[in-house]
Amino acid sequence: MSFLQHPAFQSLVLPLLLAVAGIALLRWAGTRWSSLGAALGLVLAMAFWPGFDWPASSRAQTLPWIALAGLVVAALAVALKAPGTQVLGRRSGFLVTALITALAVALAVWAALGGSLLLAQLALMVGSVAGVASLWAWRSASVTPASLLPLLLAGLTIAYAQASLAPTAPDARGEAAEQDDPYYTPKWK
């Protein structure tokens, strides 16, 4: 397994690096646009892994498309200067993004304990870019509510996919039977 295929790189390092690069790139366009950098990092990380599959045959495969749609809507809102694109204050922006980060990490724990490593990795991707947005909000106070839309939509999609997983039925001894993750298919070499 190469470093690029390692789950820790795919779910923590790559989204973090792409979110930082997205914020740095969009910073020159203004404070409203720079807050979209974290969402851009999430979409680019999801393009790298798990990728944009069409047609999406599972709920987990719809996640990159939902994050992309949220990014497009947020970018249109920023371009049109719609309500909800005003920059939040440093304290409120940091609190909101820190809450999203904590919820994404809790969602990753729930997915890992619930039996889906793919959903746990995807939730860690959301948590990683939300952490970057949190640090950016603390440092420069330039987070808008519209820029958090892709992160919230991705988190809600992951929560829905995890909640819709069927629980395993107990066997004759009363213990839950082991079941493979329906979303995760590793590429072993």
C-alpha positions as CSV (number, residue, x, y, z in Angstrom):
1,M,0.0,0.0,0.0
2,S,1.5,3.3,-1.0
3,F,1.4,6.5,1.1
4,L,-1.2,8.0,-1.2
5,Q,-3.6,5.1,-0.7
6,H,-3.2,5.1,3.1
7,P,-6.6,5.9,4.8
8,A,-5.0,8.4,7.2
9,F,-3.5,10.3,4.3
10,Q,-6.8,10.2,2.3
11,S,-9.0,11.3,5.2
12,L,-6.8,13.6,7.2
13,V,-3.7,14.9,5.4
14,L,-5.0,15.4,1.8
15,P,-8.1,17.3,2.7
16,L,-6.2,19.5,5.2
17,L,-3.5,20.4,2.6
18,L,-6.1,21.0,-0.1
19,A,-8.2,23.2,2.2
20,V,-5.2,25.3,3.2
21,A,-4.3,25.6,-0.5
22,G,-7.9,26.6,-1.4
23,I,-8.0,29.2,1.3
24,A,-4.6,30.6,0.2
25,L,-5.7,30.7,-3.4
26,L,-9.1,32.3,-2.8
27,R,-7.7,34.8,-0.2
28,W,-6.7,37.1,-3.1
29,A,-10.3,37.3,-4.3
30,G,-11.6,38.7,-1.0
31,T,-12.7,37.6,2.4
32,R,-16.1,36.3,1.2
33,W,-14.4,34.0,-1.3
34,S,-11.6,32.9,1.0
35,S,-14.1,31.2,3.3
36,L,-15.0,28.9,0.4
37,G,-11.5,27.4,0.4
38,A,-12.3,24.7,2.9
39,A,-15.2,23.5,0.9
40,L,-13.1,23.6,-2.2
41,G,-10.5,21.5,-0.4
42,L,-13.2,19.0,0.5
43,V,-14.5,18.7,-3.0
44,L,-11.0,18.3,-4.4
45,A,-10.1,15.6,-1.8
46,M,-13.3,13.7,-2.6
47,A,-12.4,13.9,-6.3
48,F,-9.1,12.2,-5.5
49,W,-10.8,9.7,-3.2
50,P,-13.5,8.2,-3.4
51,G,-14.1,10.0,-6.7
52,F,-17.1,11.1,-8.7
53,D,-18.9,8.0,-9.9
54,W,-21.9,8.4,-12.2
55,P,-24.4,7.0,-11.7
56,A,-24.0,6.9,-8.0
57,S,-25.1,3.4,-6.9
58,S,-24.9,3.9,-3.1
59,R,-25.5,6.7,-0.6
60,A,-21.8,7.0,0.0
61,Q,-21.2,7.6,-3.7
62,T,-23.6,10.5,-3.7
63,L,-21.5,12.4,-1.1
64,P,-19.0,14.0,-3.6
65,W,-21.8,15.1,-5.8
66,I,-23.7,16.6,-2.8
67,A,-20.5,18.4,-1.6
68,L,-20.0,19.7,-5.2
69,A,-23.6,20.9,-5.5
70,G,-23.2,22.7,-2.1
71,L,-20.0,24.4,-3.2
72,V,-21.7,25.6,-6.5
73,V,-24.7,27.0,-4.5
74,A,-22.4,28.7,-2.0
75,A,-20.2,30.2,-4.8
76,L,-23.3,31.5,-6.5
77,A,-24.5,33.0,-3.2
78,V,-21.2,34.7,-2.7
79,A,-21.1,35.9,-6.3
80,L,-24.6,37.4,-6.0
81,K,-23.9,38.8,-2.5
82,A,-27.0,37.0,-1.2
83,P,-28.0,37.1,2.4
84,G,-25.8,34.8,4.5
85,T,-22.6,35.8,2.8
86,Q,-21.7,38.5,5.2
87,V,-18.5,37.6,7.2
88,L,-19.1,36.4,10.7
89,G,-17.2,37.9,13.6
90,R,-14.1,36.2,14.8
91,R,-15.8,34.6,17.9
92,S,-19.0,33.5,16.3
93,G,-17.2,32.2,13.2
94,F,-14.8,30.2,15.3
95,L,-17.5,28.8,17.5
96,V,-19.6,27.7,14.5
97,T,-16.7,26.0,12.7
98,A,-15.4,24.4,15.9
99,L,-18.9,23.0,16.4
100,I,-18.9,21.6,12.9
101,T,-15.5,20.1,13.5
102,A,-16.6,18.4,16.7
103,L,-19.7,17.1,15.1
104,A,-17.8,15.7,12.1
105,V,-15.3,13.9,14.4
106,A,-18.2,12.5,16.5
107,L,-19.8,11.4,13.2
108,A,-16.6,9.6,12.3
109,V,-16.5,7.8,15.6
110,W,-20.2,6.8,15.2
111,A,-19.5,5.5,11.7
112,A,-16.4,3.6,12.8
113,L,-18.2,2.0,15.7
114,G,-21.2,1.4,13.6
115,G,-19.3,-0.7,11.1
116,S,-18.6,1.5,8.1
117,L,-15.0,2.5,7.7
118,L,-15.7,4.3,4.5
119,L,-18.2,6.6,6.2
120,A,-15.8,7.1,9.0
121,Q,-13.1,8.2,6.5
122,L,-15.5,10.5,4.7
123,A,-16.6,12.1,8.0
124,L,-12.9,12.6,8.9
125,M,-12.5,14.4,5.6
126,V,-15.3,16.8,6.6
127,G,-13.8,17.2,10.1
128,S,-10.3,17.9,8.7
129,V,-11.5,20.7,6.4
130,A,-13.8,22.1,9.1
131,G,-10.8,22.2,11.4
132,V,-8.9,24.3,8.8
133,A,-12.0,26.6,8.5
134,S,-12.0,26.9,12.2
135,L,-8.4,27.9,12.3
136,W,-9.0,30.3,9.5
137,A,-12.0,31.8,11.3
138,W,-9.9,32.3,14.5
139,R,-7.0,33.8,12.6
140,S,-8.7,36.2,10.2
141,A,-12.4,36.3,11.0
142,S,-13.5,35.6,7.4
143,V,-16.0,32.8,7.5
144,T,-19.5,33.2,6.0
145,P,-22.5,31.0,6.7
146,A,-22.9,30.2,3.0
147,S,-19.4,28.8,2.9
148,L,-20.3,26.2,5.5
149,L,-23.1,24.8,3.4
150,P,-21.1,22.1,1.6
151,L,-19.6,20.9,4.9
152,L,-23.1,20.7,6.5
153,L,-24.6,18.9,3.5
154,A,-21.7,16.4,3.5
155,G,-22.1,15.7,7.2
156,L,-25.9,15.3,6.9
157,T,-25.4,12.9,4.0
158,I,-22.9,10.8,6.0
159,A,-25.2,10.8,9.0
160,Y,-28.1,9.6,6.8
161,A,-26.1,6.9,5.2
162,Q,-24.9,5.7,8.6
163,A,-28.4,5.8,10.1
164,S,-29.8,3.8,7.2
165,L,-27.3,0.9,7.6
166,A,-29.3,-2.1,8.6
167,P,-28.3,-3.5,12.0
168,T,-27.1,-7.0,12.1
169,A,-29.6,-9.6,13.4
170,P,-28.6,-11.6,16.4
171,D,-27.7,-15.3,15.8
172,A,-28.9,-18.2,17.9
173,R,-26.5,-17.4,20.7
174,G,-27.9,-13.9,21.0
175,E,-24.7,-12.3,19.6
176,A,-24.8,-10.0,16.6
177,A,-23.5,-11.7,13.5
178,E,-20.4,-10.2,11.8
179,Q,-21.2,-8.3,8.6
180,D,-18.9,-6.6,6.1
181,D,-19.1,-2.9,5.5
182,P,-21.5,-2.5,2.6
183,Y,-19.7,0.6,1.4
184,Y,-16.1,-0.2,1.8
185,T,-14.3,-2.3,-0.8
186,P,-10.5,-2.1,-0.2
187,K,-8.1,-2.2,-3.1
188,W,-5.4,-4.5,-1.8
189,K,-2.3,-5.0,-3.8
